Amino acid sequence: MEGESRYSMQRGFFTSLCVVLVIIAAFRACGHTSQSTKAVTPPPTNYEQRFCDTGELHDYSNKNPEHITVTLGQGCFGDHTKLPLAWDQYFIQKSQQSGDWAAVWCEGHPLPGEPRPYYEDMGTTFANCREQHAKSDEFFLQGKGTITFRRTSVHPEFVAKAQEEETQASYKLTPTGPTSGDPHGYSFTIEQCYRSGEKIECWGKAVNKTDAPTTLGLNDSNAVDDEGNSISVGLFGGGFMFPNTNVPNGWGAHLLPDVPTKFTVTIPDPHQNVKAINLELRVQWGPGGVDTLIYKDIPVQ
C-alpha cells in the first residue's frame, strides 16, 4: 500500500509538471508570434523618398512654446519645421492610432530616416538633425496622424531672446489715418500707441506727397483717453515732435518728397486701464496754414 501511494504521488507530480510546461510553451509561442508579426510589418505603401513640390515652413526658431504638434501628410516629405533655438532637449511622441506612422528627413542629409509605425518610438532618427548649438533642429516630415515635440530643457540665453521676440510681436502696428481734417499735399499717419509707465507713447509717419521739399511744423495738441481724461500735448518737453530733425527743438521737419519721416506723440496719462486714445493734432503745412487732424480710438497696446 505504501508503494502504491508513493507511485500515485509521483504520477500526480509528473502530470502537473507536464501541464505547466505546456502552458509556458503556449505562452511563449503566442509572444513569439506577436513579436514576429510586428517585425515583418511592411512599410506604408504610400511612403516615398521625395520632397513635396510645395511645403509650408513652420519656423519656431525664435519662439519658446511648451510643445509643438504637426499633422502629418503622406506621399512626400513636407511640413518643413525649425524647432526653437531655446530648446535644449525635447520629447517626441507620435499618435497611437492603428496605421499611424512617421518619418523624418533632416535638413542637409542625403537620405531620410526609415518610417516608424505607431507602436515604435522614433529612436534616434532626430539626432542627425542637430548639427550645432546655434542652429535650429531643422527637418521635413512625412506620415499619417500627428507628431508632437515637447520641451524638456532649455538654453537660457535663447530663452531670453525668444521672450524679447514675443514681446515685440505683441506690439502690432495699427496704422490710423485722420477721421477728420483732410491734409493736402502730405499724409500724417499714426502707426502705433503703447503704454510706457505713466505715459502713452505714440509714433507715426509723415510723407510729403509733392515733388518738392517743404517744411512741416507741429503745434500744441490735445488727447482724450477712453476713460474721458483730457490731456494737453505740448511741444515743450518733447510732447509732439520730429526726433533728430534740423528744425529747432524738433517741432518741425524738412520733408523730402515721398520719404516717410517719423514723428512722436508723448501723452502724460497715468491711468493704467486705458485701452484707447483719441488725438487732436495740429500740424502746419508750409504756408498753407494749420490743419487740425482728429484720430479716433487708437488702441493702446
Secondary structure as the mmCIF struct_conf table of DSSP 4:
data_model
#
loop_
_struct_conf.conf_type_id
_struct_conf.id
_struct_conf.beg_label_comp_id
_struct_conf.beg_label_asym_id
_struct_conf.beg_label_seq_id
_struct_conf.end_label_comp_id
_struct_conf.end_label_asym_id
_struct_conf.end_label_seq_id
HELX_RH_AL_P HELX_RH_AL_P1 GLU A 2 ALA A 39
TURN_TY1_P TURN_TY1_P1 VAL A 40 VAL A 40
HELX_LH_PP_P HELX_LH_PP_P1 THR A 41 PRO A 44
TURN_TY1_P TURN_TY1_P2 THR A 45 ASN A 46
BEND BEND1 GLN A 49 ARG A 50
STRN STRN1 PHE A 51 PHE A 51
BEND BEND2 ASP A 53 THR A 54
STRN STRN2 LEU A 57 ASP A 59
TURN_TY1_P TURN_TY1_P3 SER A 61 ASN A 62
BEND BEND3 GLU A 66 GLU A 66
STRN STRN3 HIS A 67 THR A 71
BEND BEND4 GLN A 74 CYS A 76
STRN STRN4 PHE A 77 PHE A 77
STRN STRN5 GLY A 78 LYS A 82
TURN_TY1_P TURN_TY1_P4 LEU A 85 ALA A 86
STRN STRN6 TRP A 87 LYS A 94
BEND BEND5 GLN A 97 GLN A 97
TURN_TY1_P TURN_TY1_P5 SER A 98 GLY A 99
STRN STRN7 TRP A 101 CYS A 106
TURN_TY1_P TURN_TY1_P6 GLU A 107 GLY A 108
BEND BEND6 PRO A 110 LEU A 111
HELX_LH_PP_P HELX_LH_PP_P2 PRO A 112 PRO A 115
STRN STRN8 ARG A 116 PRO A 117
TURN_TY1_P TURN_TY1_P7 TYR A 118 TYR A 119
BEND BEND7 GLU A 120 GLU A 120
TURN_TY1_P TURN_TY1_P8 GLY A 123 PHE A 126
HELX_RH_3T_P HELX_RH_3T_P1 ALA A 127 CYS A 129
TURN_TY1_P TURN_TY1_P9 HIS A 133 ALA A 134
BEND BEND8 LYS A 135 LYS A 135
STRN STRN9 GLU A 138 LYS A 144
BEND BEND9 GLY A 145 GLY A 145
STRN STRN10 THR A 146 VAL A 154
HELX_RH_AL_P HELX_RH_AL_P2 PRO A 156 SER A 170
BEND BEND10 TYR A 171 TYR A 171
STRN STRN11 THR A 176 THR A 176
BEND BEND11 THR A 179 THR A 179
STRN STRN12 SER A 180 SER A 180
BEND BEND12 HIS A 184 GLY A 185
STRN STRN13 TYR A 186 SER A 196
TURN_TY1_P TURN_TY1_P10 GLY A 197 GLU A 198
STRN STRN14 LYS A 199 ASN A 208
BEND BEND13 THR A 210 ALA A 212
STRN STRN15 THR A 214 ASP A 225
TURN_TY1_P TURN_TY1_P11 ASP A 226 GLU A 227
STRN STRN16 SER A 230 VAL A 233
TURN_TY1_P TURN_TY1_P12 LEU A 235 GLY A 238
BEND BEND14 GLY A 239 GLY A 239
STRN STRN17 PHE A 240 MET A 241
TURN_TY1_P TURN_TY1_P13 PRO A 243 ASN A 244
BEND BEND15 ASN A 246 VAL A 247
HELX_RH_3T_P HELX_RH_3T_P2 PRO A 248 GLY A 250
BEND BEND16 TRP A 251 TRP A 251
STRN STRN18 GLY A 252 LEU A 255
HELX_LH_PP_P HELX_LH_PP_P3 LEU A 256 LEU A 256
STRN STRN19 PRO A 257 PRO A 257
TURN_TY1_P TURN_TY1_P14 ASP A 258 ASP A 258
STRN STRN20 THR A 261 ILE A 267
TURN_TY1_P TURN_TY1_P15 GLN A 272 ASN A 273
STRN STRN21 ALA A 276 TRP A 285
TURN_TY1_P TURN_TY1_P16 GLY A 286 PRO A 287
BEND BEND17 GLY A 288 GLY A 288
STRN STRN22 VAL A 290 PRO A 299
STRN STRN23 VAL A 300 VAL A 300
#
